[in-house]
Amino acid sequence: MIPVLFIINLTALNFKVPALAVCLLFCMLNSTVSQSFRYAIALPYNSLSAYSTEQPELFSFIANQAALAAIKQAGAGIYGERRFLLKETSSYTIATEFPTRNGNFGIQLNYSGFKDFNENKIGLAYARELGEKLSVGTQFNYYAYRIPGYTSISFVNFEAGVLLHFSEKLNVGFHVYAPARMKTVKTGIEQPAAAYKMGVGYDASANFFVGGGIVKEAGKPVNVTAGMQYHFAKQFFAKAGFMSQPSLLFAGAGIGWANLRLDIAGSYHPQLGLSPGLLLIASFGDKK
């Protein structure tokens, strides 16, 4: 029997994928909630603390590079997610950060997809504080898409963010992704659309944080995210929140000991179900 080839549009790329499971997935998502493989569905779980003074985290700079300026200790982490419990839509992210006297550096590595379609990203970020009230950061990305038997493309772009520290409790940030089209290694392929974000965070106490943001990506509805994080004790904490595009809830809990931290996280989509995830972070070296 000859397999039927389905034609779908994914991250602005028109290609044929003979994978029934992936095609059915995106048919269910439909055009109102379709999105790129670039980011894990539960990304807000990892990036919620980007606007927190009391609870900065390693993965926060992925949401806003200016958050990288707050780190005082080197670290590395890995996050894996089985999107909608499907192997073909799994996503993995590795992040590292290094504080220096002249600013802080971060590296982001992403892998998403499966053997018939996968997407890779390498990002190099830099951030620093400009006084007590302002932090700035930027990141340059190299993307590569691979579709065996059809095409393999790559391109570069950049993103940048700022954080305004109005007080020890209140932070407001702005972030822009791919505002200008940069070099495309293979022409004829449309790059990801520009996206603009505004976020706010409030540390009600040293143990309780609430935050949220608004994201507008070209050609898509406004996406609203919000969440909270609470430390029950020095070693235990939990997070929960939601995002509107696509409509889903995310939550997780973690435990930390010595220089290690382990989180069990996930999100729930009304039509597509659960996306479980696992996060491991290690800190090393002396605090700057």
Secondary structure in CASP SS format (residue, H / E / C, confidence):
PFRMAT SS
TARGET T0000
AUTHOR 0000-0000-0000
METHOD secondary structure of the structure
MODEL  1
M C 1.00
I C 1.00
P C 1.00
V C 1.00
L C 1.00
F E 1.00
I E 1.00
I E 1.00
N E 1.00
L E 1.00
T C 1.00
A C 1.00
L E 1.00
N E 1.00
F E 1.00
K E 1.00
V E 1.00
P C 1.00
A C 1.00
L H 1.00
A H 1.00
V H 1.00
C H 1.00
L H 1.00
L H 1.00
F H 1.00
C H 1.00
M H 1.00
L H 1.00
N H 1.00
S H 1.00
T H 1.00
V H 1.00
S C 1.00
Q C 1.00
S C 1.00
F C 1.00
R C 1.00
Y C 1.00
A C 1.00
I C 1.00
A C 1.00
L H 1.00
P H 1.00
Y H 1.00
N H 1.00
S H 1.00
L H 1.00
S H 1.00
A H 1.00
Y H 1.00
S C 1.00
T C 1.00
E C 1.00
Q C 1.00
P C 1.00
E C 1.00
L H 1.00
F H 1.00
S H 1.00
F H 1.00
I H 1.00
A C 1.00
N C 1.00
Q H 1.00
A H 1.00
A H 1.00
L H 1.00
A H 1.00
A H 1.00
I C 1.00
K C 1.00
Q C 1.00
A E 1.00
G E 1.00
A E 1.00
G E 1.00
I E 1.00
Y E 1.00
G E 1.00
E E 1.00
R E 1.00
R H 1.00
F H 1.00
L H 1.00
L C 1.00
K H 1.00
E H 1.00
T H 1.00
S E 1.00
S E 1.00
Y E 1.00
T E 1.00
I E 1.00
A E 1.00
T E 1.00
E E 1.00
F E 1.00
P E 1.00
T E 1.00
R C 1.00
N C 1.00
G E 1.00
N E 1.00
F E 1.00
G E 1.00
I E 1.00
Q E 1.00
L E 1.00
N E 1.00
Y E 1.00
S E 1.00
G E 1.00
F E 1.00
K C 1.00
D C 1.00
F E 1.00
N E 1.00
E E 1.00
N E 1.00
K E 1.00
I E 1.00
G E 1.00
L E 1.00
A E 1.00
Y E 1.00
A E 1.00
R E 1.00
E E 1.00
L C 1.00
G C 1.00
E C 1.00
K C 1.00
L E 1.00
S E 1.00
V E 1.00
G E 1.00
T E 1.00
Q E 1.00
F E 1.00
N E 1.00
Y E 1.00
Y E 1.00
A E 1.00
Y E 1.00
R E 1.00
I E 1.00
P C 1.00
G C 1.00
Y C 1.00
T E 1.00
S E 1.00
I E 1.00
S E 1.00
F E 1.00
V E 1.00
N E 1.00
F E 1.00
E E 1.00
A E 1.00
G E 1.00
V E 1.00
L E 1.00
L E 1.00
H E 1.00
F C 1.00
S C 1.00
E C 1.00
K C 1.00
L E 1.00
N E 1.00
V E 1.00
G E 1.00
F E 1.00
H E 1.00
V E 1.00
Y E 1.00
A C 1.00
P C 1.00
A C 1.00
R C 1.00
M C 1.00
K C 1.00
T E 1.00
V C 1.00
K C 1.00
T C 1.00
G C 1.00
I C 1.00
E C 1.00
Q C 1.00
P C 1.00
A C 1.00
A C 1.00
A E 1.00
Y E 1.00
K E 1.00
M E 1.00
G E 1.00
V E 1.00
G E 1.00
Y E 1.00
D E 1.00
A C 1.00
S C 1.00
A C 1.00
N C 1.00
F E 1.00
F E 1.00
V E 1.00
G E 1.00
G E 1.00
G E 1.00
I E 1.00
V E 1.00
K E 1.00
E E 1.00
A C 1.00
G C 1.00
K C 1.00
P C 1.00
V C 1.00
N E 1.00
V E 1.00
T E 1.00
A E 1.00
G E 1.00
M E 1.00
Q E 1.00
Y E 1.00
H E 1.00
F C 1.00
A C 1.00
K C 1.00
Q C 1.00
F E 1.00
F E 1.00
A E 1.00
K E 1.00
A E 1.00
G E 1.00
F E 1.00
M E 1.00
S C 1.00
Q C 1.00
P C 1.00
S C 1.00
L E 1.00
L E 1.00
F E 1.00
A E 1.00
G E 1.00
A E 1.00
G E 1.00
I E 1.00
G E 1.00
W E 1.00
A C 1.00
N C 1.00
L E 1.00
R E 1.00
L E 1.00
D E 1.00
I E 1.00
A E 1.00
G E 1.00
S E 1.00
Y E 1.00
H E 1.00
P C 1.00
Q C 1.00
L C 1.00
G E 1.00
L E 1.00
S E 1.00
P E 1.00
G E 1.00
L E 1.00
L E 1.00
L E 1.00
I E 1.00
A E 1.00
S E 1.00
F E 1.00
G C 1.00
D C 1.00
K C 1.00
K C 1.00
END
